[in-house]
Amino acid sequence: MMLRVVLSKLVLLSNVGSSESQSITRNQLIFEDRQSSAEEVATKGLALAREWTSSQPLTSGVLQATTKSILKKRSIDIRTYTTHCKVDASWDKASKTAGLAWIFHGSQWTEPVPGSQTERFVNSPLIAEALAIRSSLRMAVTLQIKHLRVYSDCQTLTRAINDRAMILEIFGVVADINHLSSMFLSISFAFIPRSQNSEADALAKRTFSSFSSVMDLRLG
């Protein structure tokens, strides 16, 4: 009698993850009062227990493999649709004026998409770099970009944004950058050497130069 009770518990456990036909067959052995020898009952009970135990790692492995597959696919999708933006600024100490520039690269365009503007009353090159990133994010929102990676050759600035560091000089601009960042599905900021940012650097310098030429004509 005790053997039958133990076997009943094993059958209930073995039903988890088993097919309906297998469950019916096993339950008939216990609950339909079929005549079986004690040796037969014990043998079948041990077999059911081993089958249930061996099925658990397989189920877990399948779930883990499925989860990894989904995460890998999602990562690939994000990389595919991520727009890359290189940003730079050219600052003039005498006039406190900065030329800001950004260049978008993405699979949605056949060629790079540049943008630039001039800012006056800029007190430092660090502020100019921060303003350039802020302006690029505003343009990215306008272009309805959802996944963005921003590159700057100003390591102090990228660290301040990524580490949420408080630098009084750029506190307000970084706060704006953090707010704009919430409008993207994914966004990241990375430092790149100046040698890899030559296009944005040249555009920023041209933007400042054009503004200076216009101002000289007006003053002249």
Rosetta blueprint (number, residue, H / E / L):
1 M L
2 M H
3 L H
4 R H
5 V H
6 V H
7 L H
8 S H
9 K H
10 L H
11 V H
12 L H
13 L H
14 S H
15 N L
16 V L
17 G L
18 S L
19 S L
20 E H
21 S H
22 Q H
23 S H
24 I H
25 T H
26 R H
27 N H
28 Q H
29 L H
30 I H
31 F H
32 E L
33 D L
34 R L
35 Q L
36 S L
37 S L
38 A H
39 E H
40 E H
41 V H
42 A H
43 T H
44 K H
45 G H
46 L H
47 A H
48 L H
49 A H
50 R H
51 E H
52 W H
53 T H
54 S H
55 S H
56 Q H
57 P H
58 L H
59 T H
60 S H
61 G H
62 V H
63 L H
64 Q H
65 A H
66 T H
67 T H
68 K H
69 S H
70 I H
71 L H
72 K H
73 K H
74 R H
75 S H
76 I H
77 D H
78 I H
79 R H
80 T H
81 Y H
82 T L
83 T E
84 H E
85 C E
86 K E
87 V E
88 D E
89 A E
90 S E
91 W E
92 D E
93 K L
94 A L
95 S L
96 K L
97 T E
98 A E
99 G E
100 L E
101 A E
102 W E
103 I E
104 F E
105 H E
106 G L
107 S L
108 Q L
109 W L
110 T L
111 E L
112 P L
113 V E
114 P E
115 G E
116 S E
117 Q E
118 T E
119 E E
120 R E
121 F L
122 V L
123 N L
124 S L
125 P H
126 L H
127 I H
128 A H
129 E H
130 A H
131 L H
132 A H
133 I H
134 R H
135 S H
136 S H
137 L H
138 R H
139 M H
140 A H
141 V H
142 T H
143 L L
144 Q L
145 I L
146 K L
147 H E
148 L E
149 R E
150 V E
151 Y E
152 S E
153 D L
154 C L
155 Q H
156 T H
157 L H
158 T H
159 R H
160 A H
161 I H
162 N H
163 D L
164 R L
165 A L
166 M L
167 I L
168 L H
169 E H
170 I H
171 F H
172 G H
173 V H
174 V H
175 A H
176 D H
177 I H
178 N H
179 H H
180 L H
181 S H
182 S L
183 M L
184 F L
185 L L
186 S E
187 I E
188 S E
189 F E
190 A E
191 F E
192 I L
193 P L
194 R H
195 S H
196 Q H
197 N L
198 S H
199 E H
200 A H
201 D H
202 A H
203 L H
204 A H
205 K H
206 R H
207 T H
208 F H
209 S H
210 S H
211 F H
212 S H
213 S H
214 V H
215 M H
216 D H
217 L H
218 R H
219 L H
220 G L
